[in-house]
Amino acid sequence: MTDQTRWGIPQVQQKNKAVKYQKDLVTSAMECVVKMDESGITDLMIQIEAEYERKYGGNVSEKTLL
């Protein structure tokens, strides 16, 4: 059994909770995707790609050296 008074245990627990929350989000989203038809899934893919580009797309272009 791990000593709960050691330094870093709360940080590990918080990280594990964050990972579990993300996995739960993916699971609940997949439950909805299963119920969609082809056009709904296509629209969702477009929205996901746009959101990903908005959040993470700028980082790639800023690192490019000419």
Backbone as a ProteinNet text record, in pm:
[ID]
protein_1_A
[PRIMARY]
MTDQTRWGIPQVQQKNKAVKYQKDLVTSAMECVVKMDESGITDLMIQIEAEYERKYGGNVSEKTLL
[TERTIARY]
84.3	0	89.4	50	127.9	105.6	212.1	203.3	133.1	13.7	-66	-10.5	87.8	144.9	265.8	309.4	425	393	498	480.8	443.4	349.5	314	191.7	144.9	28.2	-95.2	-127	-244.2	-232.9	-110.8	-92.6	-118.2	-73.8	-96.8	-245.3	-313.2	-456.6	-532.7	-492.1	-557.7	-537.3	-415.7	-388	-472.3	-482.6	-562.7	-709.7	-759.6	-899	-920.3	-823.1	-834.1	-835	-749.4	-745	-876.6	-929	-1056.3	-1169.4	-1169.6	-1272.7	-1268.4	-1148.1	-1135.3	-1185.6	-1152.7	-1199.9	-1351.7	-1409.4	-1554.8	-1621.2	-1558.2	-1611.4	-1612.7	-1503.1	-1494.5	-1599.9	-1617.9	-1716.7	-1857.3	-1890.8	-2025.3	-2045.5	-1940.2	-1951.1	-1971.5	-1901.1	-1916.3	-2056	-2117.6	-2255.2	-2348.4	-2322.7	-2403.9	-2372.2	-2244.5	-2204.2	-2268.7	-2280.8	-2341.2	-2485.5	-2552.8	-2692.5	-2707.2	-2597.2	-2602.9	-2601.5	-2652.7	-2640.5	-2515.7	-2493.5	-2369.4	-2353	-2459.1	-2446	-2416.4	-2473.5	-2446.1	-2301.8	-2250.1	-2111	-2016.2	-2049.7	-1967	-1964.8	-2081	-2087.1	-2006.1	-2015.5	-1940.2	-1790.1	-1746.5	-1603.7	-1554.1	-1632.8	-1593.8	-1580.6	-1675.8	-1670.7	-1552	-1522.9	-1408.6	-1278.5	-1264.8	-1144.1	-1127.4	-1236.5	-1229.3	-1188.4	-1243.5	-1207.7	-1062.7	-1017.7	-877.7	-784.3	-818.6	-736.4	-733.8	-847.8	-854.5	-765.8	-769.1	-692.8	-545.1	-511.8	-375	-309.7	-382.4	-329.2	-227.9	-243.9	-153.1	-13.3	-0.3	129.9	223.5	171.9	255.2	311.8	229.8	276.1	377.3	370.9	463.4	603.6	616.5	746.5	821.1	757.6	818.6	928.5	1046.9	1158.8	1184.3	1206	1233.5	1374.4
-117.4	0	124.6	225.9	348	437.4	497.7	591.6	718.4	746	859.5	994.1	993.2	1118.7	1161.8	1080.2	1115.1	1234.1	1311.4	1425.5	1377	1444.6	1414.2	1325.8	1263.1	1174.7	1252.1	1370.6	1444.7	1481.2	1512.7	1547.4	1425.9	1309.1	1187.2	1156.1	1171.7	1145.7	1243	1369	1469.1	1437.5	1395.7	1358.8	1238.8	1138.9	1021.4	1057.3	1149.8	1193.7	1265.6	1346.7	1418.5	1321.3	1219.1	1118.6	1041.5	1004.3	931.5	1017.9	1147.2	1238.3	1246	1256.5	1260.9	1132	1017.8	889.3	878.7	930.1	929.9	1017.7	1132	1218.8	1147.7	1078	1005.5	895.4	824.3	716.1	769.1	878.9	933.8	989	1047.6	1097	981.8	871.2	755.6	695.5	701	652.7	733.9	864	948.8	924.4	901.5	879.5	753.3	650.7	525	548.3	645.8	673.1	760.6	819.2	910.8	837	907.7	854.4	914.2	881.8	921.7	1072.9	1146	1291.7	1356.4	1303.3	1357	1333.8	1215.7	1185.5	1273.2	1296.4	1382.9	1525	1577.5	1711.9	1718.7	1616.2	1612.5	1611.4	1535.1	1530.7	1667.9	1739.7	1873.1	1967.8	1960.3	2045.8	2010.2	1881.5	1839.4	1887.8	1875	1921.4	2071.7	2147.9	2293.2	2329.5	2262.1	2289.1	2252	2139.8	2098.6	2201.4	2248	2348.2	2477.6	2515.2	2637.7	2626.8	2510.4	2493.8	2468.1	2383.7	2335.9	2369.9	2421.1	2446	2557.8	2661.7	2774.4	2739.8	2641.2	2604	2552.4	2483.7	2424.3	2532.5	2629	2731.9	2825.8	2847.9	2938.5	2879.3	2747.5	2682.2	2668.5	2702.1	2685.6	2789.8	2742.7	2832.3	2838.3	2958.2	2973.8	3017.6
0	0	0	-75.7	-87.6	33.9	80.9	192	143.8	193.2	147.6	194.7	283.9	332.6	250.7	156.9	74.1	-14.1	-47.1	-135.3	-274.5	-338.1	-475.7	-491.8	-384.3	-396.6	-443.6	-386.9	-437.3	-585.3	-632.1	-772.5	-861.7	-818.3	-894.9	-899.2	-786.5	-781.8	-870.6	-869.7	-953.5	-1101.8	-1137.9	-1277.3	-1318.2	-1230.2	-1260.8	-1278.3	-1197	-1210.7	-1342.8	-1383.9	-1510.7	-1628.5	-1622.7	-1729.7	-1734.1	-1618.9	-1614.1	-1668.3	-1636.1	-1685.4	-1837.6	-1895.2	-2041.3	-2105.1	-2044.9	-2097.6	-2087.5	-1979.2	-1964.2	-2069	-2101.3	-2205.8	-2341.1	-2371.4	-2498.6	-2503.4	-2392.9	-2388.4	-2410.1	-2343.7	-2359.7	-2500.7	-2559.9	-2697.1	-2794.5	-2772	-2861.3	-2852.8	-2735.3	-2722.5	-2811.8	-2822.5	-2909.7	-3056.9	-3088.2	-3227.3	-3282.1	-3199.2	-3243.7	-3291	-3232.4	-3266.9	-3391	-3441.1	-3554.6	-3687.1	-3788.7	-3923.4	-3988.3	-4114.9	-4182	-4189.4	-4220.3	-4232.8	-4097.8	-3991.2	-3857.9	-3817.1	-3848	-3814.5	-3897.1	-4023.3	-4107.6	-4053.2	-4014.6	-3957.2	-3828	-3746.5	-3621.5	-3648	-3747.4	-3781.8	-3824.4	-3901.9	-3947.4	-3827.8	-3735	-3616.4	-3526.6	-3512.9	-3431.7	-3494	-3626	-3694	-3678.4	-3687.3	-3671.3	-3529.1	-3431.2	-3291.8	-3264.2	-3318.5	-3300.6	-3363.3	-3481.6	-3549.7	-3469.7	-3411.4	-3332.2	-3208	-3141.8	-3018.2	-3042.4	-3139.5	-3152.6	-3285.2	-3379.4	-3513.8	-3518.5	-3437.2	-3439	-3391.9	-3308.9	-3255.1	-3362	-3462.1	-3566.1	-3656.3	-3697	-3791	-3727.3	-3597.5	-3531.5	-3520.8	-3528.2	-3512.7	-3644.8	-3755.8	-3885.5	-3906.8	-3944.5	-3972.4	-4121.9	-4172.9	-4315.1	-4337.2
[MASK]
++++++++++++++++++++++++++++++++++++++++++++++++++++++++++++++++++

